[in-house]
Amino acid sequence: MDLDVFVSAHRAEWDRLDALLDRRRRLTGAEADELVTLYQRAATHLSVIQSAAPDPQLTGRLSRLVARARSAVTGTRRASWRDVTHFLTHGFPAAVYCARHWWVPTALISTAVAAVLAWWIGTHPEVQASIAAPAELREMTRPGGQYETYYSSNPATSFAAQVWTNNAWAAALCLILGVFLGLPVLWILFQNMLNLGVGFGLMSSAGRLDTFLGLVLPHGLLELTAVFVAAGTGLRLGWTVVDPGPRTRRTALAEEGRAALAMAIGLALVLFVSGAVEGFVTPSGLPTGARITIGVVAELAFLAYVYILGGRAARAGESGDLEASGRSADVPTAA
C-alpha cells in the first residue's frame, strides 16, 4: 500500500472528524451522524495502516483521534454503588468460578506437596537439624513457644492489618507475575507450601500437631484458598501467553488481564476477612473446636459464594471481565 496516497485520500475525513470533536457547541443531528460515520471510518483506516503499512507517527495520531471519537460517541461512564454491587454479586464470584479448572488442581497439588514436605521434615531428624539447632527447635515448638505466641505477638488490629497486607501482596504478585509463563507463581507457591510444611513437620515431631492445627485452620483455610485462586489465575494468564486459543494473543491477554485485575480486588476483600480471623479469632481464648468451626464456616461460605452465585452468574454469561460498555471497543480489522 502506498501510504502517501492513502493519507492524501483520507486526510480530509480525519481533519473533519477532528473539527467535529473540537466543536464547543452541541452538534446538530446531522453532525452527530457524520461524527459516528467518520469515527467508524477512522477506526478502519487505523486498522489498515497497522496491518499493511505501520507508521508510528500516523498510527499515534489516528489512535488518539479514534479514542477521542469513541469517547464522544459512547460518552463517559462513572462508577456507582450499583457497579460495586454487581462486581461483588456477579463479576468477582463468576471470575473465580470460571478459573476453577486452574485453581482447584493448584490447591490439590500444592496441598499434596505441603503434606509430603511435612512428612519428610517430621520423620527425619537430620532434616530438622538442618533447619535450626535443637535448642531453637524446642523454643519454637514448646508450649508457649514461638509458634503459639506468633499470633498474639502484636495487638490484634495491627497484626490483622499486617497479615492482610502481606497476603494481599503475595496474591497480587501471583496475578501480576503470571504473565511470565507462570514460573514466578510456581516459586511463590512452593515458598508458601514449604513454610506450611516446616510448621506441620516440626510441630508433629514434637507431638503438638493438634495445637498447630488449632492455630492454623481458623484462618488458614480461607487464606490458602485465596492464595490458590490467585496462583491458579496467574498460571492461566501465563498459559494464555503460550496458547491464546482462537483469540489473538493481544486480545486474550487483555481479557485475562482485566479478569486478573478484578480478581486482585476481590481477593483483597477475601484476605481482609481471613486476616481479621487470624488477628482476632486465632489467638483468642475460644476453645479450639470453636475457632476451627469459625474457619470452616468462613471457608464453606466462600465456596458457596463462588459455586452458587458465581456459577449462576457464569451460566448467565458473566466472565469477570469488564462490562462491554466499560471497556475499549475492539478496533475493526481489515479484510
LINHU-V229612 format. One record per residue. N is the residue number from 1. RES is the residue in three letters. PSI is psi in degrees with one decimal (NA if undefined). Layout:
{{N,RES,PSI} {N,RES,PSI}}
//
This chain:
{{1,MET,134.2} {2,ASP,108.5} {3,LEU,-37.8} {4,ASP,-42.6} {5,VAL,-41.3} {6,PHE,-42.8} {7,VAL,-43.3} {8,SER,-35.1} {9,ALA,-27.1} {10,HIS,-1.0} {11,ARG,-39.8} {12,ALA,-37.9} {13,GLU,-41.8} {14,TRP,-42.5} {15,ASP,-39.2} {16,ARG,-40.8} {17,LEU,-41.8} {18,ASP,-40.8} {19,ALA,-40.4} {20,LEU,-37.2} {21,LEU,-26.5} {22,ASP,-4.6} {23,ARG,130.1} {24,ARG,-19.9} {25,ARG,165.8} {26,ARG,136.4} {27,LEU,148.5} {28,THR,170.2} {29,GLY,-43.0} {30,ALA,-40.0} {31,GLU,-37.5} {32,ALA,-42.5} {33,ASP,-40.8} {34,GLU,-40.0} {35,LEU,-44.7} {36,VAL,-44.5} {37,THR,-45.9} {38,LEU,-34.8} {39,TYR,-46.5} {40,GLN,-40.6} {41,ARG,-43.8} {42,ALA,-37.9} {43,ALA,-40.4} {44,THR,-41.7} {45,HIS,-41.9} {46,LEU,-42.6} {47,SER,-42.1} {48,VAL,-45.0} {49,ILE,-41.8} {50,GLN,-34.9} {51,SER,-30.5} {52,ALA,-40.0} {53,ALA,69.8} {54,PRO,125.5} {55,ASP,116.6} {56,PRO,-44.1} {57,GLN,-46.9} {58,LEU,-39.7} {59,THR,-40.5} {60,GLY,-43.3} {61,ARG,-46.7} {62,LEU,-34.4} {63,SER,-44.4} {64,ARG,-40.2} {65,LEU,-44.7} {66,VAL,-40.1} {67,ALA,-43.9} {68,ARG,-41.2} {69,ALA,-40.4} {70,ARG,-41.0} {71,SER,-38.4} {72,ALA,-35.6} {73,VAL,-45.2} {74,THR,-20.0} {75,GLY,167.2} {76,THR,153.3} {77,ARG,127.4} {78,ARG,140.8} {79,ALA,148.1} {80,SER,173.9} {81,TRP,-27.5} {82,ARG,-37.9} {83,ASP,-41.2} {84,VAL,-44.8} {85,THR,-42.8} {86,HIS,-40.8} {87,PHE,-44.6} {88,LEU,-30.2} {89,THR,-17.1} {90,HIS,-58.2} {91,GLY,-55.7} {92,PHE,-50.8} {93,PRO,-33.1} {94,ALA,-39.1} {95,ALA,-43.2} {96,VAL,-41.6} {97,TYR,-45.2} {98,CYS,-24.2} {99,ALA,7.8} {100,ARG,-30.7} {101,HIS,-9.8} {102,TRP,-46.9} {103,TRP,-26.2} {104,VAL,-50.6} {105,PRO,-36.3} {106,THR,-42.1} {107,ALA,-44.1} {108,LEU,-45.7} {109,ILE,-42.5} {110,SER,-41.3} {111,THR,-39.8} {112,ALA,-41.1} {113,VAL,-44.4} {114,ALA,-39.3} {115,ALA,-42.2} {116,VAL,-43.7} {117,LEU,-41.9} {118,ALA,-44.3} {119,TRP,-43.9} {120,TRP,-45.0} {121,ILE,-40.9} {122,GLY,-25.0} {123,THR,3.4} {124,HIS,98.2} {125,PRO,-31.8} {126,GLU,-32.1} {127,VAL,-40.9} {128,GLN,-39.1} {129,ALA,-26.9} {130,SER,-15.7} {131,ILE,-45.4} {132,ALA,166.1} {133,ALA,154.1} {134,PRO,-40.3} {135,ALA,-38.8} {136,GLU,-37.7} {137,LEU,-41.4} {138,ARG,-38.3} {139,GLU,-34.6} {140,MET,-37.2} {141,THR,-10.8} {142,ARG,161.7} {143,PRO,129.1} {144,GLY,12.2} {145,GLY,-168.3} {146,GLN,-35.9} {147,TYR,-34.1} {148,GLU,-43.6} {149,THR,-14.1} {150,TYR,-41.3} {151,TYR,-12.0} {152,SER,20.3} {153,SER,-21.1} {154,ASN,162.1} {155,PRO,144.6} {156,ALA,-41.8} {157,THR,-49.0} {158,SER,-34.4} {159,PHE,-43.7} {160,ALA,-40.7} {161,ALA,-40.7} {162,GLN,-45.0} {163,VAL,-44.5} {164,TRP,-44.8} {165,THR,-46.5} {166,ASN,-45.3} {167,ASN,-39.9} {168,ALA,-38.1} {169,TRP,-41.1} {170,ALA,-42.1} {171,ALA,-41.6} {172,ALA,-38.9} {173,LEU,-41.1} {174,CYS,-41.1} {175,LEU,-39.9} {176,ILE,-45.6} {177,LEU,-4.6} {178,GLY,-27.0} {179,VAL,-19.9} {180,PHE,55.0} {181,LEU,14.6} {182,GLY,-1.6} {183,LEU,-45.0} {184,PRO,-29.7} {185,VAL,-41.7} {186,LEU,-37.9} {187,TRP,-43.4} {188,ILE,-42.7} {189,LEU,-45.4} {190,PHE,-40.8} {191,GLN,-41.9} {192,ASN,-44.4} {193,MET,-32.5} {194,LEU,-45.7} {195,ASN,-41.4} {196,LEU,-43.2} {197,GLY,-38.0} {198,VAL,-46.1} {199,GLY,-47.2} {200,PHE,-44.9} {201,GLY,-45.5} {202,LEU,-44.8} {203,MET,-32.2} {204,SER,-42.6} {205,SER,-24.6} {206,ALA,2.5} {207,GLY,24.9} {208,ARG,33.8} {209,LEU,-36.2} {210,ASP,-38.9} {211,THR,-42.7} {212,PHE,-41.9} {213,LEU,-38.4} {214,GLY,-23.9} {215,LEU,-30.5} {216,VAL,-42.0} {217,LEU,-37.4} {218,PRO,-43.6} {219,HIS,-24.4} {220,GLY,-32.0} {221,LEU,-52.5} {222,LEU,-39.4} {223,GLU,-47.7} {224,LEU,-35.2} {225,THR,-42.7} {226,ALA,-40.7} {227,VAL,-41.4} {228,PHE,-39.2} {229,VAL,-45.1} {230,ALA,-43.5} {231,ALA,-43.5} {232,GLY,-40.5} {233,THR,-39.8} {234,GLY,-40.4} {235,LEU,-37.8} {236,ARG,-40.0} {237,LEU,-40.1} {238,GLY,-38.8} {239,TRP,-29.6} {240,THR,-33.0} {241,VAL,-39.1} {242,VAL,-46.5} {243,ASP,92.8} {244,PRO,-4.5} {245,GLY,-147.9} {246,PRO,-13.8} {247,ARG,158.4} {248,THR,154.0} {249,ARG,-37.6} {250,ARG,-45.0} {251,THR,-42.1} {252,ALA,-44.5} {253,LEU,-37.1} {254,ALA,-44.5} {255,GLU,-46.3} {256,GLU,-34.1} {257,GLY,-40.4} {258,ARG,-39.9} {259,ALA,-37.8} {260,ALA,-36.9} {261,LEU,-45.0} {262,ALA,-38.1} {263,MET,-40.5} {264,ALA,-41.7} {265,ILE,-46.5} {266,GLY,-42.1} {267,LEU,-28.6} {268,ALA,-38.0} {269,LEU,-40.8} {270,VAL,-43.6} {271,LEU,-25.4} {272,PHE,-40.9} {273,VAL,-47.1} {274,SER,-34.5} {275,GLY,-37.8} {276,ALA,-40.6} {277,VAL,-43.0} {278,GLU,-33.3} {279,GLY,-33.2} {280,PHE,-30.7} {281,VAL,-47.9} {282,THR,-47.4} {283,PRO,6.5} {284,SER,171.8} {285,GLY,10.6} {286,LEU,150.9} {287,PRO,152.0} {288,THR,-42.3} {289,GLY,-38.5} {290,ALA,-40.7} {291,ARG,-42.9} {292,ILE,-38.6} {293,THR,-41.4} {294,ILE,-43.1} {295,GLY,-41.4} {296,VAL,-42.1} {297,VAL,-42.8} {298,ALA,-41.1} {299,GLU,-46.2} {300,LEU,-36.6} {301,ALA,-41.1} {302,PHE,-43.0} {303,LEU,-39.0} {304,ALA,-39.9} {305,TYR,-42.2} {306,VAL,-49.0} {307,TYR,-26.3} {308,ILE,-63.8} {309,LEU,-47.5} {310,GLY,-41.6} {311,GLY,-41.7} {312,ARG,-43.4} {313,ALA,-39.0} {314,ALA,-40.9} {315,ARG,-21.9} {316,ALA,-0.3} {317,GLY,-3.2} {318,GLU,138.2} {319,SER,-7.0} {320,GLY,-10.3} {321,ASP,164.1} {322,LEU,151.9} {323,GLU,149.5} {324,ALA,-33.9} {325,SER,-11.4} {326,GLY,4.3} {327,ARG,167.2} {328,SER,143.0} {329,ALA,146.3} {330,ASP,137.5} {331,VAL,132.7} {332,PRO,142.1} {333,THR,147.0} {334,ALA,145.4} {335,ALA,NA}}
//
